[in-house]
């Protein structure tokens, strides 16, 4: 309620900034665009790292089930009997 009264008293405060409304070539808009691209790149790298990790786990589990290298001492799951 107080915010609505404040904005009604000073309508000039409702004008948007240069990023939302104004010159698309201003330095503020360009800086925001660079920030968005940087955050998208960081998010993409993190999601890619998670995907690579799960692919690594998938490959290790396949190696464990099939038998894998003998030097690792991995047991073959096909020969294990559950009573």
N, C-alpha and C positions, 0 to 999 in steps of 0.2 A: 504494500500500500504506500509506504514511504517512497519507494523507488518510483512508482507511478506518478506521485505528486511532484517529485524532483524532476522527472523527465517532462512533465506537463509544464513546469515552470521555466525550464531551459530547453526548448526544443532544438537548439543548435548542437546539443550534445548527442543528438540522434544521428548525425552525419557520420557515414562510414569512413574508414581510413582509406588510404591509397591502395591497399592490397585488395580490399573488398569492392571498392567503388572508386574508380579514378584511372590514373595513367598506368597502363600495363607495362610501360617501359621504365617506371621509376625504380630506383635502387632498392626500395623496400620490397617491391614485388619480385624483382630478380633474386634478391636474397632469400625470400621465402621459397621460391622455386628451387633454388640450389639446396636449401635445407630439406625440402620434401624429397628430392632425388637422393640426397645422402641418406636419409632415413629409410627409403625404399631399398637402397643398396645394402645397408646394414641388415635390414630384415631379411632380404634375400639371401645374404651370406649365412645368417644364423639358421634359416630354414634349410638351406643346402647342407650345412654341417650336420643338422639333425637327420636329414635324409641319408647322407653318407654313413653316419653312425649306424642307422638301422639297417642299411645295406650290408655293412660290415658284420653286424650281428647275425643277419640272415645267412651270409656266407659261412660264418663260423659255426652256426647251428647245422648247416648242411654238411660241413666237414665232420662235425661231431657225429651226426647220424650215420654217414656213409662209412666212417672209420678214420679218416684223416691220416696225416703223416704219423708213422710209427715212432719217430723221435719225440713227439709230443706226449706219447703215452696215453692217447685217447682211446677209450673203449668203444667197441662197436655196439650200437644200440640194437641192431637186428638180432643179435645172439642172446640178448638179455631176456630171461623169462620171469614173468611176474607171477608168483604163486597165488 
